[in-house]
């Protein structure tokens, strides 16, 4: 919430907007709500919202049990992401 806003913000309304936003960025497009249902969810006072699934572009670290015991440093792996940049001629 921005402290410079002129009107006080309803915390429940803010949480509802964040929740609906998370529903809109789920990894699988078929899990995302339609725009019509988003409008309904935002318009209703107390909508029943589904629990959002994993968002798209989510990276997660997995800690393994092969930690270095002397330094107590955990090793981890990352999801592999590739980026392709198009260069004009």
Secondary structure, DSSP 8 states (H G I E B T S, - for coil): --TT-SS---HHHHHHHHHHHHHHTBSSGGGS--HHHHHHHHHSTT--------BTT----EE-S--BTTTTB--EE------------
